[in-house]
Amino acid sequence: MQLILYIGLPIAGIVLGWTIRWLYARFQLSASEQRAERVKQDAIREAEAQKKEILLEAKEQLIRERNQQERENRERRGELQRMERRLVQKEETLDKKGLILDEQEQAFSKREKAITERETVLASEEERYRQELERISGLSAQEAKNLIIQNLENEARHDAQALLNKIEQEAQLTSEKKAREILVTTIQRIATETTSDITVTTVSLPSDEMKGRIIGREGRNIRTLETLTGVDIIIDDTPEAVVISCFDPVRKEIAKVALERLICDGRIHPARIEEVVQKVTREIQQKIYEEGEKVLFDLGIHNMSQDGVRALGRLYFRTSYGQNVLNHSKEVAVIAGMIAAEIGANRDLAKRAALLHDIGKGTETDSEQNHAEVGAEMARKMGEDARIVNAIASHHNDIEPESIEAVIVQIADAISAARPGARRETMDNYVKRLENLEAVAENFNGVEKAYAIQAGRELRVLVNNEKIPDSDVKDLARKIAKQIETDLKYPGRIKITMIRETRIVEYAR
């Protein structure tokens, strides 16, 4: 019995548990189905509500659009009515004008008829008078016309000749006066301040202690700076200053600006020096191009090659006797343009040639040619007009000018250089320089006389034909040139011309 209980009770528990579990699951399923049904009904009701709302909104939108369309239609009808009224008014106006034009046309027709009748009467009267004149004068109309024309031609020819003679006489009397007036007017119009640029080669220092930093350990800093810039930096006993020496003004400017920046920065060592010099070099090159473009823009000159622009820009850093070469070239161009305009020459050609006349000073070359020859060659390579090339080459009379514009460039160059204050060199210094030049040549044995011409750019030496044979003349010229190079300081180059002649005089008795 106990065995049955032990076996039956667990089995009964299992059956009862399974039954309860089945009933619970059935109950849960039924509840889920009920919730799903409720959700479904809620969704249906919500959809119906949204449907009604959408339908209401659609109806309202249709009503609004219909009202808007009706308003637009009313406005269009109103506009059409206004246009119709304006058209009616225009038609009435045109009808009135048409009536007026018809009346005017009738009046013109009547007037034309009257004029035609009057012309007929006048023609008959003119014919009658002509016949009467022919009868009285004994000449036909054509003969009388030819006689009158001949008399008028003779009078006109006589008056023209008299006027021509008067003009020629006045031209001869006033040509020189007019030339002086043109030059004076031109000089007056370009009158400027009498200041000149001075090339600065000295850099100020905050203290003498900075000299040691510029030199650097074992002179590394100063050697680096001199190597990179190509200048000589002179550090002497001058208090709080160093001197920069170089024949190239661009390199001198690069060294000056770089040194000033290094002094302000305070960091002076080879790497920093190289960095600053490279940066300043780029800035100076950019400034050169900008200065060249600026002067071309100011003068209204176009179609210049990049090499020409850079050569002009380099003139910004060049001076001649204290006068800035770029400003001098610009001034010469303005003067040349004024003179050319006054005398009827080619103004644009004269301005361009005048601006480029000293361009040889802005080229980077070691040629022994003077700046006029270098500039002419450069202009030829740039494709400039042959007249411009000749004007550049002849502005110091190295060759003969071949055009009126070349002569104008010579005149303008002389005016710009000779105006008061343009150059620092005084008349006393100028005369002394020429005297020294002549004295150097006259000190040589066999030289009779020496003449400095072309503002000291040429020296003509007369030698004694009895003391100096032809074979020794060339050697003597070379010795004079060497002596001038050693003893004198001068800009550009000096041309030495040796003159030896033999004069034989004989008398026939």
C-alpha positions in Angstrom: 0.0 0.0 0.0 2.8 2.3 0.8 4.4 1.4 -2.5 1.3 2.4 -4.3 1.3 5.7 -2.4 4.9 6.3 -3.2 4.3 5.6 -6.9 0.8 7.1 -7.2 1.3 10.3 -5.4 4.2 11.5 -7.7 2.3 10.5 -10.8 -0.8 12.3 -9.6 1.3 15.4 -8.8 2.8 15.3 -12.3 -0.6 15.0 -13.9 -2.0 17.7 -11.8 0.9 20.0 -12.5 0.7 19.4 -16.2 -3.0 20.1 -16.2 -2.5 23.3 -14.3 0.3 24.4 -16.7 -2.0 23.6 -19.7 -4.8 25.6 -18.3 -2.6 28.5 -17.5 -1.1 28.5 -21.0 -4.6 28.4 -22.5 -5.6 31.3 -20.4 -2.5 33.3 -21.4 -3.3 32.6 -25.1 -6.8 33.8 -24.8 -5.7 37.0 -23.1 -3.1 37.7 -25.9 -5.8 37.2 -28.5 -8.1 39.6 -26.7 -5.3 42.3 -26.4 -4.5 41.8 -30.1 -8.2 42.3 -31.0 -8.3 45.4 -28.9 -5.2 46.8 -30.6 -6.7 46.0 -34.0 -9.9 47.8 -33.2 -8.0 50.8 -31.8 -6.0 51.0 -35.0 -9.1 50.8 -37.2 -10.7 53.6 -35.2 -7.6 55.8 -35.4 -7.3 55.2 -39.1 -10.9 56.2 -39.6 -10.3 59.3 -37.6 -7.2 60.2 -39.7 -9.1 59.5 -42.8 -11.8 62.0 -41.8 -9.2 64.6 -40.9 -7.4 64.2 -44.2 -10.7 64.5 -46.1 -11.6 67.7 -44.2 -8.2 69.2 -44.9 -8.5 68.3 -48.6 -11.9 69.9 -48.7 -10.5 73.1 -47.0 -7.6 73.2 -49.4 -9.9 72.9 -52.4 -12.0 75.7 -51.0 -9.0 77.9 -50.5 -7.6 77.2 -54.0 -11.0 77.8 -55.5 -11.3 81.2 -53.7 -7.7 82.1 -54.8 -8.5 81.2 -58.4 -11.7 83.2 -58.3 -9.7 86.3 -57.0 -7.1 85.9 -59.7 -9.8 85.6 -62.3 -11.5 88.8 -61.0 -8.1 90.6 -61.1 -7.4 89.4 -64.7 -10.9 90.5 -65.8 -10.3 93.9 -64.2 -6.9 94.2 -65.9 -8.4 93.2 -69.3 -11.1 95.8 -68.9 -8.6 98.5 -68.1 -6.5 97.5 -71.1 -9.6 97.6 -73.3 -10.4 101.1 -72.1 -6.8 102.2 -72.9 -7.0 100.7 -76.4 -10.2 102.5 -77.1 -8.7 105.8 -76.0 -5.6 105.2 -78.1 -7.8 104.4 -81.1 -9.7 107.6 -80.6 -6.4 109.6 -80.3 -5.1 108.0 -83.5 -8.2 108.8 -85.3 -7.9 112.5 -84.3 -4.2 112.5 -85.4 -5.1 110.9 -88.7 -7.6 113.7 -89.4 -5.0 116.3 -88.5 -2.4 114.6 -90.8 -5.0 114.6 -93.6 -5.6 118.3 -93.2 -1.8 119.0 -93.1 -1.3 116.9 -96.2 -3.9 118.9 -98.1 -2.2 122.1 -97.0 1.2 120.8 -98.1 -0.2 119.8 -101.5 -1.6 123.3 -102.0 1.7 124.9 -100.9 3.7 122.6 -103.2 1.5 123.5 -106.1 2.0 127.2 -105.4 5.8 126.7 -105.2 5.9 124.9 -108.5 4.0 127.6 -110.2 6.4 130.2 -108.7 9.5 128.2 -109.8 8.1 128.2 -113.4 7.7 132.0 -113.3 11.1 132.5 -111.9 12.8 130.2 -114.4 11.2 132.2 -117.3 12.3 135.4 -115.7 15.9 134.1 -115.2 16.1 133.0 -118.8 14.9 136.4 -119.9 17.5 138.2 -117.7 20.3 135.9 -118.9 19.5 136.6 -122.6 19.5 140.3 -121.8 22.9 140.1 -120.0 24.4 138.2 -122.9 23.1 140.8 -125.3 24.5 143.7 -123.3 27.9 142.1 -122.5 28.5 140.5 -125.8 29.6 137.2 -124.0 27.9 133.9 -123.6 27.1 132.5 -120.2 29.9 129.9 -120.4 32.4 132.5 -121.6 31.5 134.8 -118.7 31.8 131.9 -116.2 35.3 131.0 -117.6 36.4 134.6 -117.3 35.3 134.9 -113.7 37.0 131.6 -112.7 40.2 132.7 -114.3 40.2 136.0 -112.5 39.5 134.2 -109.2 42.3 131.7 -109.8 44.8 134.5 -110.4 43.8 136.3 -107.3 43.9 133.2 -105.2 47.3 132.2 -106.5 48.7 135.7 -105.8 47.2 135.7 -102.2 48.6 132.2 -101.6 52.1 133.2 -102.7 52.0 136.3 -100.6 50.8 134.3 -97.5 53.5 131.7 -98.1 56.2 134.3 -98.3 54.9 135.9 -95.1 54.8 132.5 -93.3 58.4 131.7 -94.4 59.6 135.0 -93.1 57.8 134.6 -89.8 59.1 131.1 -89.5 62.7 132.2 -90.0 62.3 135.0 -87.5 60.4 133.0 -84.8 61.8 129.4 -85.2 64.6 130.0 -82.7 62.3 131.8 -80.3 59.7 129.1 -80.6 62.4 126.4 -79.9 63.5 128.3 -76.7 59.8 128.6 -75.6 59.3 124.9 -76.0 62.3 124.0 -74.0 61.5 126.6 -71.3 57.9 125.5 -71.1 59.0 121.8 -70.8 61.5 122.6 -68.1 59.0 124.7 -66.2 56.4 121.9 -66.3 58.7 119.3 -64.9 60.1 121.5 -62.1 60.5 119.3 -59.0 62.0 119.4 -55.6 65.8 119.7 -55.6 66.4 116.7 -53.4 68.4 113.7 -54.4 68.8 110.2 -53.2 71.8 109.2 -51.2 73.0 105.6 -51.2 73.2 104.5 -47.5 75.9 102.0 -46.8 76.1 102.4 -43.0 74.0 100.3 -40.6 73.4 101.7 -37.1 73.9 99.3 -34.2 72.2 99.5 -30.8 75.6 99.1 -29.1 79.2 98.2 -29.8 78.6 94.8 -28.2 76.5 93.9 -31.3 79.8 94.1 -33.4 81.1 91.0 -31.7 77.8 89.1 -32.3 77.9 90.1 -36.0 81.5 88.8 -36.3 80.6 85.6 -34.4 82.8 82.9 -33.1 86.0 82.7 -35.2 84.3 85.1 -37.7 81.7 82.6 -38.9 78.7 85.0 -38.9 80.4 87.7 -40.9 81.9 85.3 -43.4 78.5 83.7 -43.9 76.8 87.0 -44.5 79.6 88.2 -46.9 79.5 84.9 -48.8 75.7 84.9 -49.2 75.3 88.5 -50.1 78.5 89.2 -52.0 79.4 92.3 -50.1 82.3 93.5 -47.9 81.2 94.3 -44.3 83.7 96.7 -42.7 83.7 96.7 -38.9 86.1 99.4 -37.6 86.3 101.8 -34.7 83.3 103.8 -35.8 81.0 103.8 -32.8 77.7 101.8 -33.1 77.9 101.4 -36.9 79.2 99.1 -39.6 79.9 99.8 -43.2 78.7 97.8 -46.2 80.8 98.0 -49.3 79.8 96.6 -52.7 79.6 97.9 -56.3 76.3 96.2 -56.9 73.5 98.3 -55.4 71.0 95.4 -55.3 73.4 93.1 -53.3 74.2 96.1 -51.1 70.5 96.6 -50.4 70.0 92.9 -49.6 72.9 92.9 -47.2 71.7 96.1 -45.5 68.1 95.0 -45.0 69.2 91.5 -43.9 71.7 92.9 -41.4 69.1 95.3 -40.0 66.6 92.5 -39.5 69.2 90.3 -37.8 70.1 93.1 -35.4 66.4 93.6 -34.6 65.8 89.9 -34.2 68.9 89.4 -32.0 69.4 85.8 -33.3 72.6 85.9 -35.3 74.1 82.6 -36.4 74.9 81.0 -39.8 71.6 79.2 -40.2 69.5 82.2 -39.2 71.6 84.4 -41.5 71.0 82.1 -44.5 67.3 82.1 -43.8 67.0 85.9 -43.5 69.2 86.5 -46.6 67.0 84.2 -48.7 63.8 85.9 -47.5 65.2 89.4 -48.1 66.5 88.3 -51.6 63.0 87.2 -52.6 61.5 90.4 -51.3 64.0 92.6 -53.1 63.5 90.7 -56.4 59.7 91.2 -56.0 60.2 94.9 -55.2 62.4 95.2 -58.4 59.6 93.8 -60.6 57.0 95.9 -58.8 59.0 99.1 -59.2 59.5 98.3 -63.0 55.7 97.7 -63.4 54.9 100.9 -61.4 56.9 103.2 -63.6 55.5 101.6 -66.8 51.9 102.1 -65.4 52.6 105.7 -64.5 53.9 106.5 -68.0 51.2 104.5 -69.8 53.8 102.3 -71.6 52.8 98.7 -72.4 54.1 95.5 -74.0 57.4 95.5 -72.1 59.2 92.1 -71.7 59.8 90.7 -68.2 63.6 91.2 -68.6 63.0 94.9 -69.5 60.7 95.3 -66.4 63.3 93.8 -64.1 66.1 95.9 -65.7 64.0 99.0 -65.1 63.2 97.9 -61.5 67.0 97.5 -60.8 67.4 101.2 -61.6 65.5 101.9 -58.5 68.6 101.0 -56.5 71.0 102.8 -58.8 72.2 106.3 -58.3 74.3 108.6 -60.5 75.9 111.5 -58.7 73.2 111.1 -56.1 70.3 111.1 -58.6 68.1 108.0 -58.6 68.5 106.5 -62.0 64.9 105.2 -62.2 63.4 108.6 -61.2 65.8 110.2 -63.7 64.6 107.8 -66.5 61.0 108.5 -65.6 61.6 112.2 -65.7 63.4 112.0 -69.0 60.5 110.1 -70.4 58.0 112.8 -69.3 60.2 115.6 -70.7 60.7 113.8 -74.0 56.9 113.2 -74.3 56.3 117.0 -73.7 58.9 118.1 -76.3 57.6 115.5 -78.9 54.1 116.7 -78.4 55.1 120.3 -78.9 57.0 119.8 -82.1 54.7 117.1 -83.6 57.1 114.1 -83.3 56.1 110.6 -82.3 55.2 111.1 -78.6 54.9 107.4 -77.6 58.1 106.5 -79.3 60.0 109.3 -77.7 58.7 108.4 -74.2 59.5 104.7 -74.6 63.1 105.5 -75.9 63.6 108.0 -73.1 62.5 105.6 -70.4 64.9 102.9 -71.7 67.8 105.2 -72.4 69.7 104.1 -69.2 68.4 100.6 -69.1 71.9 99.3 -69.6 72.7 100.4 -66.0 70.2 97.9 -64.8 71.6 94.8 -66.5 73.7 92.2 -64.7 76.7 92.0 -66.9 80.5 92.2 -66.7 80.8 93.5 -70.2 83.4 96.3 -70.9 80.8 98.1 -73.0 79.3 101.3 -71.7 75.7 101.4 -70.5 74.5 103.0 -73.8 75.9 100.0 -75.8 74.6 97.5 -73.3 71.2 99.1 -73.2 71.0 99.2 -77.1 71.9 95.5 -77.3 69.3 94.6 -74.6 66.6 96.7 -76.4 67.4 94.9 -79.7 67.0 91.5 -78.0 63.7 92.7 -76.4 62.4 93.3 -79.9 62.2 97.1 -79.6 61.8 99.4 -82.6 65.1 100.2 -84.4 64.6 103.9 -83.7 64.4 103.2 -80.0 67.6 101.1 -80.2 69.3 104.0 -82.0 68.1 106.5 -79.5 69.5 104.5 -76.6 72.9 103.9 -78.3 73.2 107.6 -79.3 72.1 109.4 -76.2 75.7 110.1 -75.3 76.7 110.7 -79.0 78.6 107.4 -79.2 76.9 107.1 -82.6 74.9 109.5 -84.7 71.2 109.8 -84.0 69.0 108.7 -86.9 65.6 110.2 -85.9 64.1 113.3 -84.4 63.1 111.2 -81.4 66.7 110.2 -80.7 67.6 113.9 -80.6 64.7 114.6 -78.2 66.0 111.9 -75.9 69.4 113.6 -75.8 67.8 116.9 -75.0 65.5 115.5 -72.3 68.4 113.6 -70.7 70.5 116.8 -70.5 67.6 118.8 -69.1 66.9 116.2 -66.3 70.6 115.9 -65.4 71.3 119.6 -65.5 68.3 121.0 -63.6 69.2 122.5 -60.2 69.4 120.0 -57.4 69.2 116.9 -59.7 72.7 115.8 -59.0 75.0 116.4 -56.1 78.1 117.2 -58.1 78.8 120.9 -58.2 80.2 122.9 -61.1 83.5 123.3 -59.3 83.8 119.5 -58.9 82.8 118.9 -62.5 85.4 121.3 -63.8 88.0 119.9 -61.5 87.3 116.4 -62.7 87.7 117.4 -66.3 90.9 119.3 -65.5 92.3 116.2 -63.7 91.4 114.0 -66.7 93.2 116.3 -69.1 96.2 116.7 -66.8 96.7 112.9 -66.6 97.1 112.7 -70.4 99.2 115.8 -70.7 101.8 114.5 -68.3 102.9 111.9 -70.8 105.8 112.7 -73.0 104.9 113.5 -76.6 101.3 114.7 -75.7 100.7 118.2 -76.9 97.2 118.8 -75.7 94.3 116.8 -74.3 90.6 117.8 -74.4 87.9 116.2 -72.2 84.5 116.2 -74.0 81.1 114.7 -73.6 81.0 115.6 -69.9 84.2 113.7 -69.3 83.1 110.5 -71.1 85.7 111.0 -73.9 89.3 112.2 -73.9 90.8 113.4 -77.2 94.6 113.5 -77.1 96.8 115.3 -79.6 100.3 113.9 -79.9 103.4 115.3 -81.5 104.0 113.5 -84.7 107.7 114.1 -84.5 108.1 112.6 -81.0 105.5 109.8 -81.2 105.6 107.5 -84.3 102.4 105.6 -85.4 103.7 102.4 -83.9 103.8 103.9 -80.4 100.4 105.6 -80.5 98.4 102.5 -79.4 100.8 101.8 -76.6 100.6 105.4 -75.4 96.7 105.2 -75.4 96.9 102.1 -73.3 99.3 103.7 -70.8 97.0 106.8 -70.5 94.0 104.5 -69.9 95.8 102.6 -67.1 96.9 105.9 -65.5 93.3 107.2 -65.5 92.1 103.9 -63.9 94.7 104.2 -61.2 94.5 107.9 -60.4 90.9 108.9 -61.0 87.4 107.9 -59.8 84.6 108.2 -62.4 81.3 106.6 -63.4 81.0 104.4 -66.4 83.9 104.4 -68.8 86.0 106.9 -70.6 86.8 106.7 -74.3 90.3 107.8 -75.3 90.9 109.0 -78.9 94.5 109.5 -80.1 95.0 112.1 -82.8 98.3 112.2 -84.7 98.7 114.2 -87.9 101.4 115.2 -90.2 101.1 118.6 -91.8 103.4 119.4 -94.7 103.4 122.9 -96.1 105.1 123.8 -99.3 105.0 126.9 -101.5 105.1 127.1 -105.2 107.1 130.2 -106.4 
